Amino acid sequence: MRSTLLSPVLALLLSTPFTYSLQLESTTEGRLPAMGFNSWNCFNEHINEEKFLTAAQQLVDLGLKDLGYTYVNIDDGWSDKDLWRDPETKRIVVDTKKFPDGISGLADKVHELGLKLGIYSDRGTKTCASYPGSMDYEEIDAKTFADWGVDYLKYDNCFVPDGEEDEYPWAPEWWNTTHDGNKIHAPESYDFSTSRSAQRYRAMRDALKRQDRIIQFGMCNWGHAHVEKWGNETAQSWRIWGDILPQWTGHKDHIAWGVMPILNHALFHLSQTNFWGHADMDMLEVGNGLTPAEDRSHFALWAILKSPLLIGTPLDKISPETLAVFKNKELIAFNQDESFGIPAWPYKWGVNADWTWNQTHPAEYYSGNSTAGLHVFMLNTLEETVTKTAVFDEVPGLDPTKKYIVHDMWSGEDIGIYEKEFSIPVESHDIAALRFNEASEGAEEALKVQGKGKRTHHAGRAIDEL
């Protein structure tokens, strides 16, 4: 086992207690990260009932439902911009041209498939696409969603009027390890759980809790107002950054971001994720234009950091290669582990010094536990194939004096028995996903019988060639 001094940042993260998490009563809903489909990344506001019924049927037909993808989530664009709210009941009016059977009719059809329906609203006066928001209508909207048979609410953060903005605005895009993220500096003793953002999100939380129906609550406040400090007591998931783009690095107008910038930020806010409370890294862009290697890394990183896994690509047009990524049972099992709620942690950065804030080359070496064993993940952020090495003395939980069976989580096969270290070539922007289990007596002979353990395309320090 290695013995090392913790970095100041890591020491702070590990010393931060897991905050109280919002547990839904009499249910396990929200204990693990949500899995399913969300419409925004592939359709934006151009949605209708048929698209959701297609997505729901595909979740079943493609075998995704059986792996845990059970939510079919409507994003922005479902309501009527002209009629807005009913003049008497004040309920949001559904766009019946898009949803002729209403949301309740769609919910019935989705439920018949053994799936759950999610919907979208906003804490402001309007949604991000300028449809009716829920500000000052939290109780009415929560009751409406429950009556319609909704199972999940994504709650956004647009069109917050003057006077409702935070006194001390804080946003992650202004933050790094040398800047605190405040436009107006808050007093050192300021409690961000008292911010107007937190109060408004709690208003919807409380309205949902008063309903007779269990509705999982996913906050989408883009990481503002230090949501990691109060998110777990408010919702089952909370967004930590702006919107995701189907690109590896970079951003668009400080609103939408690539995979690496989101990952980079997430690494500094891991200690709050556990059962019932999950840092949401945003919906998946797998299948929307990233390279196959980037798709694998994107999915694996979201899975091992225990982010919700919400598919954002049209399922009726999905390629076999993309589907295989979504159906990786071992990564899903890590994300959905019933015994280990803590995410994988970086144990070494790689390109940069440990705990360097860098939106192009964040941490490359991760480890974490599951009921299946100890896992190591090695990311290649460079533009060329690189041999990555897991040095047992560096990996928390591995003993350099012992031998381990190394298992490839992508192929589902054991590679061989190794001691001291294991090396493997990793293509540009790809990730090695490995499981380590201590080798028992007789393991070498067992692998011989299975015809495994030969070092062909895998490098490393094997025990002979078995």
Buried (B, 14 or more C-beta within 10 A) or exposed (E): EBEEEEEEBBEEBEEBEBBEBBBBEEEEBBBBBBBBBBBBBBBEBEBBBEBBBBBBBBBBEBEBBEBBBBBBBBBBBBBBBEBBBEEEEBBBBBBEEBBEEBBBBBBBBBBEBEBBBBBBBBBBBBBBBBBBBBBEBBBBBBBBBBBBBBBBBBBBBBBBEEEBEBEBBBBBBEBBEEEEBBEEEBEEEBEBBEBBBBBBBBBBBEBBBEBEBBBBBBBBBBBBBBBBBBBBBBBBBBBBBBBBBBBBBBBEEEEBBBBBBBBBBBBBBBBBBBBBBBBBBBBBBBBBEBEBBBBBBBBBBBBBBBBBBBBBBBBEEBEEEBBBBBBBEBBBBBBBBEEBBBBBBBBBBBBBEBBBBBBBBBBBBBBBBBEBBBBBBBBBBBEEEBEBBBBBBBBBBBBBEEBBBBBBBBEEEBBBBBBBBBBBBBBBBBBBBBBBBEBEEEBBEBBEEEEBBBBEEBBBBBBEEB
